[in-house]
Amino acid sequence: MSRKIIIGDIHGAFKALQQVIARMKPGKTDELIFMGDYVDGWSQSAQVMDYLLQLENSHHCIFIKGNHDAWCEDWMKNGKTDEEWVKHGGQATINSYRGCTREQIDNHLWFFSRMPFYEIDHANRLFVHAGFSSMHGPVHEHFESNFFWDRTLWEVALATDRKLDRDSRFFPKRLNLFREIYIGHTPTTNYDVRIPMNALNVWNVDTGAAFKGPLTALDIVSKEFWQSDPVWKLYPDEDGRNK
């Protein structure tokens, strides 16, 4: 039976990505949905991108765009080194591309340019890096940047009483638009949690790989999950985003 598996924020942790793929053993008919932020943090962002492009040739993959990917895309297109980007892991990404060919960089730029902001599947499940603000859903979002920056969707899910019935007029309208919503962007380690978090119908699979947590993959049907070792242990001579 084929599975639909989502993979959280990687942040340049190629070793962790390899571990997770080996542990979940994706089959040829499995669908892999990557939730964004492939770069920035650990030292192997360019290698992560090469690997994902190869994986796409052998498996059914969807790559959602994250805020760090948008930053990196701007740098590749315009040579802009946004100060905030550099401070939040961008320098490690710049370093990882030293020695890469122009063809390789152009291929990665093309990869970034075709990443969707979100995906809605046949079962009315939404996959988006961060969130959206429109009460009418992501199709009607006025600000594209909300797809990879907005944290209010997750904060609303966390703050809403779990006992509140979905038929209640007080149930958050944005959450009621979908059967389930899957996100990354906000590390669960912010809440001292190192496994996928669930609040109402929202699932967060960013388990803090950029910091002190592992990288996580989650089967959205069975809710079985696989994790790498804590990423900082795979890169003992680096800080990642722990600065």
ABEGO torsion letter per residue (X at the ends): XBBBBBBBBAGGBAAAAAAAAAAAGBBAABBBBBAEGABEGBAAAAAAAAAAAAAAAABBBBBBBBAAAAAAAAAAAAGBBBAAAAAAGAAAAAAAABGBBAAAAAAAAAAAAABBABBBBAAGBBBBAAEBABAAEAAABABAAAAAABAAAAAAAAABBAABBAABAABBAAAAABABBBBBGBBAAAAGBABBBBBEABBBABAGAABABBBBBBBAAAGBBBBBBBAAAABAABAEABX
